[in-house]
Amino acid sequence: MLPQVMPTLSHQGVQLRAFEEQDVPLIQSVADDDLIPLITTVPRESTRAAAMAYIARQHERLRSGVGYSFAIVDTRTDHAVGQIGLWVHNIHEGRASTGYWIAAPHRRRGHLVAALTALTDWALRLDDVHRLELHVEPWNQGSWRAAERCGYLREGLLRSWQQVGTQRRDMYVYSALPHRDARRRTEIPSD
């Protein structure tokens, strides 16, 4: 049985927690990002009302059984820098997926690796999760390199896998398994 309460997770300088009203500036700051609103539910409007509606949608994900949407918080500043989720659409088959984004000014600082490590370690300890996967466009080296640093293994290329904006896009598929990949995750070098 999956937890019905949003956990708080942490690893090497980041905390994963439910979105809060104090995260509105982060959401507003990525409204004009070229990619984030295109592949997520982040609004293109940078209004406070649009950001609050986004936060409400993130809370609804747990209530509706879709999954867990976490704000990624830099513990040094106590400011949110991005989002990561555990999505459980296929949990009846033992599979879950993850996806994430980091606001541009906070990239290349180790936040993603720490957040993905925390989420992966937690998710793979859940009895219902036998496989955790993620999909990344081949051009997005920062994203797939972070996944590899967290012990995910690339399984292949899914051609024309997903509609992104007006185009069908190829995606690499990565996975992590509870016991098989645990050793690789514990060997992650510190930033």
Secondary structure, 3 states (H helix, E strand, C coil): CCCCCCCCEEECCEEEECCCHHHHHHHHHCCCCCCHHHHCCCCCCCCHHHHHHHHHHHHHHHHHCCEEEEEEEECCCCEEEEEEEEECCCHHHCEEEEEEEECHHHCCCCHHHHHHHHHHHHHCCCCCCCEEEEEECCCCHHHHHHHHHCCCEEEEEEEEEEEECCEEEEEEEEEECCCCCHHHHHCCCCC
